[in-house]
Amino acid sequence: MANPIVYITRNRVKDGMLDNFRIHYLDSVPSVELGKSGTLVQLAYVNEDATEIDIIRVFPDAESMEFQLMGIDEHSKITCQYLEPTRIEIYGSPNGNTIDNMRKFVGPSIEVQVNPQFIDGYIRSKS
């Protein structure tokens, strides 16, 4: 496996917005699945008390992540009606501009943690 990237956004659910976020997220998944073929995994999980949502994405390489994040400004403005980002975790080495642009977009109050060195592993596909 070349250099996969795992991208996790951790978010606080704004008061009373969980159901609205669910609708927004479920509406957005098909277009991402069809239009962003380099996104291998996109999953969202809500915690037990429905106050936090984590979204996990996996990309085979930096270019696929960069393509996924194209247009993030507009989509994120909608998502931010429902969620407040609290932390971003990146496992792998995205392109340099990707991290810089992300930090500019989320601002200095959101921690962006990058663990750049991939050792080894695999992503199993259905057989």
BAVOSE-881174 format. One record per atom (N, C-alpha, C, O, CB): residue number from 1; residue in one letter; x, y, z. Coordinates in steps of 0.1 Angstrom, whole numbers. Glycine has a CB too. Layout:
<sepas>
{NUM a {X Y Z}}
...
</sepas>
This chain:
<sepas>
{1 m {9 -12 0}}
{1 m {0 0 0}}
{1 m {9 12 0}}
{1 m {19 13 8}}
{1 m {-10 0 12}}
{2 a {6 22 -8}}
{2 a {14 34 -10}}
{2 a {14 42 3}}
{2 a {21 38 13}}
{2 a {9 42 -22}}
{3 n {7 53 3}}
{3 n {7 61 15}}
{3 n {-8 65 18}}
{3 n {-12 77 15}}
{3 n {15 74 13}}
{4 p {-16 56 24}}
{4 p {-29 60 27}}
{4 p {-30 71 38}}
{4 p {-21 73 45}}
{4 p {-37 47 32}}
{5 i {-42 77 38}}
{5 i {-44 88 47}}
{5 i {-58 86 54}}
{5 i {-68 83 48}}
{5 i {-44 102 40}}
{6 v {-57 87 67}}
{6 v {-70 86 75}}
{6 v {-72 100 80}}
{6 v {-63 106 86}}
{6 v {-69 75 87}}
{7 y {-84 105 78}}
{7 y {-88 119 82}}
{7 y {-100 118 91}}
{7 y {-111 113 87}}
{7 y {-91 127 69}}
{8 i {-99 123 103}}
{8 i {-109 122 113}}
{8 i {-113 136 118}}
{8 i {-104 144 122}}
{8 i {-105 113 125}}
{9 t {-126 140 117}}
{9 t {-130 152 123}}
{9 t {-139 149 135}}
{9 t {-148 141 134}}
{9 t {-138 161 112}}
{10 r {-136 156 146}}
{10 r {-143 154 158}}
{10 r {-151 167 160}}
{10 r {-146 178 159}}
{10 r {-134 151 170}}
{11 n {-164 165 163}}
{11 n {-173 176 163}}
{11 n {-183 176 175}}
{11 n {-187 165 179}}
{11 n {-181 177 150}}
{12 r {-187 188 180}}
{12 r {-197 189 190}}
{12 r {-210 191 182}}
{12 r {-210 200 173}}
{12 r {-194 200 200}}
{13 v {-221 185 186}}
{13 v {-234 187 180}}
{13 v {-240 199 187}}
{13 v {-241 200 199}}
{13 v {-243 174 182}}
{14 k {-244 209 178}}
{14 k {-251 221 184}}
{14 k {-265 217 189}}
{14 k {-271 207 184}}
{14 k {-252 231 173}}
{15 d {-269 224 199}}
{15 d {-282 220 206}}
{15 d {-293 219 196}}
{15 d {-296 228 189}}
{15 d {-285 231 216}}
{16 g {-300 207 197}}
{16 g {-312 204 189}}
{16 g {-309 202 174}}
{16 g {-318 202 167}}
{16 g {-321 216 190}}
{17 m {-296 200 170}}
{17 m {-293 199 156}}
{17 m {-290 185 151}}
{17 m {-286 183 140}}
{17 m {-282 208 153}}
{18 l {-290 175 160}}
{18 l {-286 161 156}}
{18 l {-295 156 144}}
{18 l {-289 151 134}}
{18 l {-288 152 168}}
{19 d {-308 157 145}}
{19 d {-317 152 134}}
{19 d {-314 160 121}}
{19 d {-314 154 111}}
{19 d {-331 153 138}}
{20 n {-312 173 122}}
{20 n {-309 181 110}}
{20 n {-296 176 104}}
{20 n {-295 175 92}}
{20 n {-309 196 113}}
{21 f {-286 174 112}}
{21 f {-273 169 107}}
{21 f {-275 155 100}}
{21 f {-270 153 89}}
{21 f {-263 168 118}}
{22 r {-282 146 107}}
{22 r {-284 133 101}}
{22 r {-290 134 87}}
{22 r {-285 128 77}}
{22 r {-294 125 110}}
{23 i {-300 143 85}}
{23 i {-306 145 72}}
{23 i {-296 150 62}}
{23 i {-294 145 51}}
{23 i {-318 154 73}}
{24 h {-289 160 66}}
{24 h {-278 166 58}}
{24 h {-268 156 54}}
{24 h {-264 155 42}}
{24 h {-272 178 65}}
{25 y {-263 149 63}}
{25 y {-252 139 61}}
{25 y {-257 128 51}}
{25 y {-251 124 42}}
{25 y {-247 132 74}}
{26 l {-269 122 54}}
{26 l {-275 112 46}}
{26 l {-277 116 32}}
{26 l {-276 109 22}}
{26 l {-288 106 52}}
{27 d {-281 129 30}}
{27 d {-283 135 17}}
{27 d {-269 136 9}}
{27 d {-269 136 -3}}
{27 d {-290 148 18}}
{28 s {-259 139 17}}
{28 s {-246 142 10}}
{28 s {-238 129 7}}
{28 s {-229 129 -2}}
{28 s {-237 150 19}}
{29 v {-240 118 14}}
{29 v {-232 106 12}}
{29 v {-233 101 -3}}
{29 v {-222 98 -8}}
{29 v {-236 95 21}}
{30 p {-244 99 -9}}
{30 p {-244 94 -23}}
{30 p {-236 102 -33}}
{30 p {-229 96 -41}}
{30 p {-259 93 -28}}
{31 s {-236 115 -32}}
{31 s {-229 123 -41}}
{31 s {-214 122 -39}}
{31 s {-206 122 -48}}
{31 s {-233 138 -40}}
{32 v {-210 120 -26}}
{32 v {-195 118 -24}}
{32 v {-191 104 -29}}
{32 v {-181 103 -35}}
{32 v {-192 119 -8}}
{33 e {-200 94 -26}}
{33 e {-197 81 -31}}
{33 e {-195 80 -46}}
{33 e {-186 73 -51}}
{33 e {-208 71 -26}}
{34 l {-204 87 -53}}
{34 l {-203 87 -68}}
{34 l {-193 96 -73}}
{34 l {-186 92 -83}}
{34 l {-217 90 -73}}
{35 g {-191 108 -67}}
{35 g {-183 118 -73}}
{35 g {-168 118 -68}}
{35 g {-160 125 -75}}
{35 g {-189 131 -71}}
{36 k {-166 112 -57}}
{36 k {-152 112 -52}}
{36 k {-147 98 -50}}
{36 k {-146 93 -39}}
{36 k {-152 120 -38}}
{37 s {-144 91 -61}}
{37 s {-141 77 -61}}
{37 s {-128 74 -53}}
{37 s {-126 62 -49}}
{37 s {-140 72 -75}}
{38 g {-120 84 -51}}
{38 g {-108 82 -43}}
{38 g {-110 81 -28}}
{38 g {-101 78 -20}}
{38 g {-98 93 -46}}
{39 t {-123 84 -23}}
{39 t {-126 83 -9}}
{39 t {-130 68 -7}}
{39 t {-140 64 -11}}
{39 t {-137 92 -5}}
{40 l {-121 61 0}}
{40 l {-123 46 2}}
{40 l {-133 44 13}}
{40 l {-141 34 12}}
{40 l {-110 40 5}}
{41 v {-133 52 23}}
{41 v {-142 51 35}}
{41 v {-147 64 39}}
{41 v {-140 74 39}}
{41 v {-135 44 47}}
{42 q {-160 65 42}}
{42 q {-166 77 48}}
{42 q {-176 72 58}}
{42 q {-187 66 54}}
{42 q {-172 87 38}}
{43 l {-174 74 71}}
{43 l {-183 69 81}}
{43 l {-185 80 92}}
{43 l {-176 87 95}}
{43 l {-177 56 88}}
{44 a {-197 80 97}}
{44 a {-200 90 108}}
{44 a {-205 82 120}}
{44 a {-213 73 119}}
{44 a {-210 101 103}}
{45 y {-201 86 132}}
{45 y {-205 80 144}}
{45 y {-209 90 154}}
{45 y {-202 101 155}}
{45 y {-194 71 150}}
{46 v {-220 88 162}}
{46 v {-224 97 172}}
{46 v {-222 90 186}}
{46 v {-224 78 187}}
{46 v {-239 101 170}}
{47 n {-218 98 196}}
{47 n {-215 92 209}}
{47 n {-229 88 216}}
{47 n {-239 92 211}}
{47 n {-207 101 218}}
{48 e {-228 82 228}}
{48 e {-240 77 234}}
{48 e {-249 88 239}}
{48 e {-261 86 238}}
{48 e {-236 69 246}}
{49 d {-244 99 243}}
{49 d {-253 110 247}}
{49 d {-257 120 236}}
{49 d {-262 130 239}}
{49 d {-247 117 259}}
{50 a {-253 116 224}}
{50 a {-257 124 212}}
{50 a {-252 138 212}}
{50 a {-258 148 207}}
{50 a {-272 124 210}}
{51 t {-240 140 218}}
{51 t {-234 154 219}}
{51 t {-222 155 210}}
{51 t {-217 167 207}}
{51 t {-230 157 233}}
{52 e {-217 144 204}}
{52 e {-205 145 196}}
{52 e {-206 135 184}}
{52 e {-212 125 185}}
{52 e {-192 141 204}}
{53 i {-201 140 173}}
{53 i {-201 132 161}}
{53 i {-186 132 155}}
{53 i {-180 142 154}}
{53 i {-211 137 150}}
{54 d {-182 120 152}}
{54 d {-169 118 145}}
{54 d {-171 114 131}}
{54 d {-179 104 129}}
{54 d {-159 109 153}}
{55 i {-164 120 122}}
{55 i {-165 115 108}}
{55 i {-151 111 104}}
{55 i {-141 118 105}}
{55 i {-170 127 99}}
{56 i {-151 98 98}}
{56 i {-138 92 95}}
{56 i {-138 90 80}}
{56 i {-148 85 74}}
{56 i {-136 78 102}}
{57 r {-127 94 73}}
{57 r {-125 92 59}}
{57 r {-112 85 57}}
{57 r {-102 88 64}}
{57 r {-127 105 51}}
{58 v {-111 77 47}}
{58 v {-98 70 44}}
{58 v {-96 72 29}}
{58 v {-105 70 21}}
{58 v {-98 55 47}}
{59 f {-84 76 26}}
{59 f {-80 79 12}}
{59 f {-67 70 8}}
{59 f {-59 68 17}}
{59 f {-77 94 9}}
{60 p {-66 66 -4}}
{60 p {-54 58 -8}}
{60 p {-42 66 -9}}
{60 p {-30 61 -8}}
{60 p {-57 51 -21}}
{61 d {-43 80 -11}}
{61 d {-31 88 -13}}
{61 d {-35 103 -10}}
{61 d {-47 106 -9}}
{61 d {-25 86 -27}}
{62 a {-25 111 -11}}
{62 a {-27 126 -8}}
{62 a {-35 132 -19}}
{62 a {-43 141 -16}}
{62 a {-13 132 -7}}
{63 e {-34 128 -31}}
{63 e {-42 134 -42}}
{63 e {-57 132 -40}}
{63 e {-65 140 -43}}
{63 e {-37 129 -55}}
{64 s {-60 120 -36}}
{64 s {-74 116 -33}}
{64 s {-80 125 -22}}
{64 s {-92 129 -22}}
{64 s {-76 101 -30}}
{65 m {-72 127 -11}}
{65 m {-77 135 0}}
{65 m {-78 150 -5}}
{65 m {-88 156 -2}}
{65 m {-67 135 11}}
{66 e {-69 155 -13}}
{66 e {-70 168 -18}}
{66 e {-83 170 -27}}
{66 e {-89 180 -26}}
{66 e {-57 172 -26}}
{67 f {-86 160 -35}}
{67 f {-98 160 -43}}
{67 f {-110 160 -35}}
{67 f {-120 168 -37}}
{67 f {-98 149 -53}}
{68 q {-110 152 -24}}
{68 q {-122 152 -15}}
{68 q {-125 165 -9}}
{68 q {-136 169 -7}}
{68 q {-120 141 -4}}
{69 l {-114 172 -5}}
{69 l {-115 185 2}}
{69 l {-118 197 -7}}
{69 l {-120 208 -3}}
{69 l {-103 188 10}}
{70 m {-118 195 -20}}
{70 m {-121 205 -30}}
{70 m {-136 209 -27}}
{70 m {-145 200 -27}}
{70 m {-119 201 -45}}
{71 g {-139 222 -26}}
{71 g {-152 226 -23}}
{71 g {-157 225 -9}}
{71 g {-168 226 -6}}
{71 g {-162 218 -32}}
{72 i {-147 222 0}}
{72 i {-150 220 14}}
{72 i {-156 233 21}}
{72 i {-164 232 30}}
{72 i {-138 216 22}}
{73 d {-152 244 16}}
{73 d {-157 257 22}}
{73 d {-172 257 22}}
{73 d {-178 260 32}}
{73 d {-151 269 14}}
{74 e {-178 255 10}}
{74 e {-193 256 9}}
{74 e {-200 245 17}}
{74 e {-209 248 24}}
{74 e {-197 255 -6}}
{75 h {-195 233 15}}
{75 h {-201 222 23}}
{75 h {-200 224 38}}
{75 h {-209 221 45}}
{75 h {-195 208 18}}
{76 s {-188 228 42}}
{76 s {-186 230 57}}
{76 s {-194 241 62}}
{76 s {-198 240 74}}
{76 s {-171 233 59}}
{77 k {-197 251 55}}
{77 k {-206 262 60}}
{77 k {-220 256 63}}
{77 k {-226 260 73}}
{77 k {-208 273 49}}
{78 i {-225 247 55}}
{78 i {-237 241 58}}
{78 i {-236 232 70}}
{78 i {-244 232 79}}
{78 i {-242 232 46}}
{79 t {-226 223 70}}
{79 t {-223 214 82}}
{79 t {-222 222 95}}
{79 t {-227 217 105}}
{79 t {-211 206 79}}
{80 c {-216 233 94}}
{80 c {-213 241 107}}
{80 c {-226 247 112}}
{80 c {-226 253 123}}
{80 c {-203 252 104}}
{81 q {-237 246 105}}
{81 q {-250 250 111}}
{81 q {-254 240 122}}
{81 q {-262 243 131}}
{81 q {-261 251 100}}
{82 y {-249 227 120}}
{82 y {-253 216 129}}
{82 y {-242 212 139}}
{82 y {-245 207 150}}
{82 y {-257 205 121}}
{83 l {-230 213 134}}
{83 l {-218 208 142}}
{83 l {-208 219 144}}
{83 l {-207 228 136}}
{83 l {-212 196 135}}
{84 e {-201 218 155}}
{84 e {-189 227 157}}
{84 e {-177 218 158}}
{84 e {-175 210 167}}
{84 e {-191 235 171}}
{85 p {-168 220 148}}
{85 p {-155 212 148}}
{85 p {-147 214 161}}
{85 p {-146 226 166}}
{85 p {-146 215 136}}
{86 t {-142 204 167}}
{86 t {-134 205 179}}
{86 t {-119 201 177}}
{86 t {-110 205 184}}
{86 t {-140 197 191}}
{87 r {-117 191 167}}
{87 r {-104 186 165}}
{87 r {-104 179 152}}
{87 r {-114 173 147}}
{87 r {-100 176 177}}
{88 i {-92 180 145}}
{88 i {-90 172 133}}
{88 i {-78 164 135}}
{88 i {-67 169 139}}
{88 i {-89 182 120}}
{89 e {-79 151 131}}
{89 e {-67 142 132}}
{89 e {-64 137 118}}
{89 e {-73 132 111}}
{89 e {-70 130 142}}
{90 i {-52 137 114}}
{90 i {-48 132 101}}
{90 i {-36 122 103}}
{90 i {-26 125 109}}
{90 i {-43 144 91}}
{91 y {-38 110 98}}
{91 y {-28 100 98}}
{91 y {-23 97 84}}
{91 y {-31 92 76}}
{91 y {-34 87 105}}
{92 g {-11 101 81}}
{92 g {-5 101 68}}
{92 g {0 114 64}}
{92 g {0 124 72}}
{92 g {-16 96 58}}
{93 s {5 115 52}}
{93 s {11 128 47}}
{93 s {3 134 35}}
{93 s {5 131 24}}
{93 s {25 125 42}}
{94 p {-6 143 39}}
{94 p {-13 150 28}}
{94 p {-3 160 21}}
{94 p {8 163 26}}
{94 p {-25 158 33}}
{95 n {-7 165 10}}
{95 n {1 176 3}}
{95 n {2 188 12}}
{95 n {-8 191 20}}
{95 n {-6 180 -10}}
{96 g {13 195 12}}
{96 g {15 206 21}}
{96 g {5 217 21}}
{96 g {1 222 31}}
{96 g {28 212 17}}
{97 n {0 220 9}}
{97 n {-11 230 8}}
{97 n {-24 226 14}}
{97 n {-31 234 19}}
{97 n {-13 234 -7}}
{98 t {-26 213 14}}
{98 t {-39 208 20}}
{98 t {-39 211 35}}
{98 t {-50 216 40}}
{98 t {-40 193 18}}
{99 i {-29 209 42}}
{99 i {-28 212 57}}
{99 i {-29 227 59}}
{99 i {-37 231 67}}
{99 i {-16 206 63}}
{100 d {-22 234 51}}
{100 d {-22 249 53}}
{100 d {-36 255 51}}
{100 d {-41 263 58}}
{100 d {-12 255 44}}
{101 n {-42 250 40}}
{101 n {-56 255 37}}
{101 n {-66 251 47}}
{101 n {-75 259 51}}
{101 n {-60 250 23}}
{102 m {-64 239 52}}
{102 m {-73 234 63}}
{102 m {-72 242 75}}
{102 m {-82 246 82}}
{102 m {-70 219 66}}
{103 r {-59 245 79}}
{103 r {-57 253 91}}
{103 r {-63 267 90}}
{103 r {-68 273 99}}
{103 r {-42 254 95}}
{104 k {-62 273 78}}
{104 k {-67 286 75}}
{104 k {-83 286 76}}
{104 k {-89 295 82}}
{104 k {-63 291 61}}
{105 f {-88 275 71}}
{105 f {-103 274 71}}
{105 f {-109 272 85}}
{105 f {-118 279 88}}
{105 f {-107 262 62}}
{106 v {-103 263 93}}
{106 v {-108 260 106}}
{106 v {-104 270 116}}
{106 v {-111 271 127}}
{106 v {-104 246 110}}
{107 g {-94 277 114}}
{107 g {-90 288 123}}
{107 g {-81 282 134}}
{107 g {-79 270 135}}
{107 g {-102 294 129}}
{108 p {-75 291 142}}
{108 p {-65 287 152}}
{108 p {-71 280 164}}
{108 p {-63 274 172}}
{108 p {-57 299 157}}
{109 s {-84 281 166}}
{109 s {-89 274 178}}
{109 s {-92 259 177}}
{109 s {-94 252 187}}
{109 s {-103 281 182}}
{110 i {-91 254 165}}
{110 i {-93 240 162}}
{110 i {-79 233 161}}
{110 i {-72 237 152}}
{110 i {-102 237 149}}
{111 e {-77 223 169}}
{111 e {-64 216 168}}
{111 e {-64 207 156}}
{111 e {-73 200 154}}
{111 e {-62 208 181}}
{112 v {-53 208 149}}
{112 v {-51 199 137}}
{112 v {-39 191 141}}
{112 v {-27 196 140}}
{112 v {-49 207 124}}
{113 q {-41 178 143}}
{113 q {-30 169 147}}
{113 q {-26 161 135}}
{113 q {-35 155 128}}
{113 q {-33 160 159}}
{114 v {-13 160 131}}
{114 v {-9 153 119}}
{114 v {1 142 124}}
{114 v {11 146 130}}
{114 v {-3 162 108}}
{115 n {-1 130 121}}
{115 n {8 119 123}}
{115 n {13 114 110}}
{115 n {6 106 104}}
{115 n {2 107 132}}
{116 p {24 119 104}}
{116 p {27 118 90}}
{116 p {33 104 86}}
{116 p {32 101 74}}
{116 p {36 128 86}}
{117 q {39 97 95}}
{117 q {47 85 91}}
{117 q {38 73 91}}
{117 q {34 68 101}}
{117 q {59 84 99}}
{118 f {36 68 79}}
{118 f {29 55 77}}
{118 f {39 44 78}}
{118 f {49 44 71}}
{118 f {21 54 64}}
{119 i {37 34 86}}
{119 i {46 23 88}}
{119 i {42 12 78}}
{119 i {50 8 69}}
{119 i {46 17 102}}
{120 d {30 6 79}}
{120 d {26 -4 70}}
{120 d {12 -9 75}}
{120 d {7 -5 86}}
{120 d {36 -17 70}}
{121 g {5 -16 67}}
{121 g {-8 -21 70}}
{121 g {-16 -25 57}}
{121 g {-10 -25 46}}
{121 g {-16 -11 78}}
{122 y {-29 -27 58}}
{122 y {-36 -30 46}}
{122 y {-51 -25 48}}
{122 y {-55 -23 59}}
{122 y {-36 -45 44}}
{123 i {-58 -24 37}}
{123 i {-72 -21 37}}
{123 i {-78 -33 29}}
{123 i {-75 -35 17}}
{123 i {-75 -7 30}}
{124 r {-86 -40 36}}
{124 r {-92 -52 30}}
{124 r {-104 -48 22}}
{124 r {-113 -40 27}}
{124 r {-96 -63 40}}
{125 s {-106 -53 10}}
{125 s {-118 -50 2}}
{125 s {-126 -63 2}}
{125 s {-121 -74 5}}
{125 s {-115 -46 -12}}
{126 k {-139 -62 -1}}
{126 k {-148 -73 -1}}
{126 k {-143 -83 -11}}
{126 k {-139 -79 -22}}
{126 k {-162 -69 -4}}
{127 s {-143 -96 -8}}
{127 s {-139 -106 -18}}
{127 s {-151 -115 -21}}
{127 s {-149 -125 -28}}
{127 s {-127 -114 -12}}
</sepas>
